[in-house]
Amino acid sequence: MNKGKIVAFRVYKNKDAVVKNSQAVMNRFVQKFYGQDASSHGGKYRHHKRGLLEDVAHIKLLRGVIILKEIDLEKIVSFLNEYNAEVYIRDIILTPEDEKILNKENQ
């Protein structure tokens, strides 16, 4: 049985009402963490901004809940800490289906 990690996190828009660019910060988080398709000039030019999770084998269960291999945990938690995210981490036993998905993404 292989073990994995389940990470549940919440990134707050802003705990301080003083900062006006909280939505911009959230947009930057989404771009850097998940990746995002972007276009400019009314859709004339399209490109994809790669996110951290695109290079890490993971299973996204719900918004803010992902399953990872233990070796990738530090990279993800470090990134979330940059955005002062509330993070919860637990050990889990991976199902054979989870193992297939996490191993397939590494190839």
C-alpha positions in Angstrom: 0.0 0.0 0.0 1.3 3.4 -1.0 0.7 6.4 1.1 -0.1 9.8 -0.2 -1.1 13.2 1.2 -4.4 15.0 1.1 -4.1 18.7 1.2 -7.0 21.0 1.9 -6.4 24.7 1.6 -8.2 28.0 1.6 -6.7 31.2 0.2 -8.5 34.3 1.5 -9.0 37.2 -0.9 -7.9 39.6 1.8 -8.1 39.8 5.6 -7.3 43.5 5.4 -10.0 45.7 3.8 -7.2 48.3 3.2 -5.6 46.5 0.3 -7.6 47.2 -2.9 -6.0 44.7 -5.3 -7.2 41.6 -3.5 -8.9 40.2 -6.6 -5.7 40.8 -8.6 -3.8 38.8 -6.0 -6.4 35.9 -6.3 -6.1 36.0 -10.1 -2.4 35.7 -9.8 -2.7 32.8 -7.4 -5.0 30.9 -9.8 -2.6 31.6 -12.7 0.5 30.4 -10.9 -1.1 27.5 -9.1 -3.6 26.0 -11.6 -2.5 27.6 -14.9 -4.8 29.6 -17.1 -5.7 30.1 -20.8 -5.3 33.7 -21.7 -6.1 35.8 -24.8 -5.4 39.3 -25.9 -6.6 41.7 -28.5 -10.2 40.5 -28.3 -9.2 36.8 -28.6 -6.9 37.3 -31.5 -3.9 35.9 -29.7 -4.2 32.9 -27.3 -1.7 31.3 -25.0 -1.6 29.2 -21.9 0.1 30.2 -18.7 1.4 27.1 -17.0 0.7 26.6 -13.4 2.6 24.7 -10.6 0.0 21.9 -10.5 0.5 21.1 -14.2 4.0 19.9 -13.3 3.0 17.9 -10.2 1.1 14.6 -10.2 -2.2 15.3 -8.3 -5.8 14.5 -8.1 -8.2 17.4 -7.5 -11.1 16.3 -5.5 -12.9 19.6 -4.8 -12.0 23.3 -4.8 -9.0 23.5 -2.5 -8.6 19.7 -1.9 -5.9 17.8 -3.7 -4.2 14.4 -3.3 -0.5 14.3 -3.9 2.5 12.0 -3.6 4.5 12.7 -0.5 7.5 13.8 -2.5 5.6 16.7 -4.0 4.2 18.0 -0.7 6.9 20.5 0.2 6.7 22.3 -3.1 2.9 22.7 -2.9 2.8 23.8 0.8 5.7 26.2 0.2 3.7 27.9 -2.6 0.5 28.0 -0.6 2.4 29.6 2.3 3.5 32.4 0.0 -0.2 33.4 -0.2 -0.9 32.9 3.5 -3.2 30.1 2.8 -4.9 28.1 5.6 -3.6 24.6 5.0 -4.5 21.2 6.4 -2.5 18.1 5.5 -3.3 14.4 6.3 -1.8 11.1 5.4 -3.9 8.8 3.3 -3.6 5.4 1.8 -3.9 5.6 -2.0 -6.3 3.3 -3.8 -5.0 1.4 -6.8 -7.0 3.8 -9.0 -5.3 6.8 -7.2 -1.9 5.2 -7.7 -2.5 4.7 -11.4 -3.5 8.4 -11.9 -0.5 9.7 -9.8 2.0 7.5 -11.6 0.6 8.1 -15.1 1.0 11.9 -14.7 4.7 11.4 -14.0 5.4 9.7 -17.3 
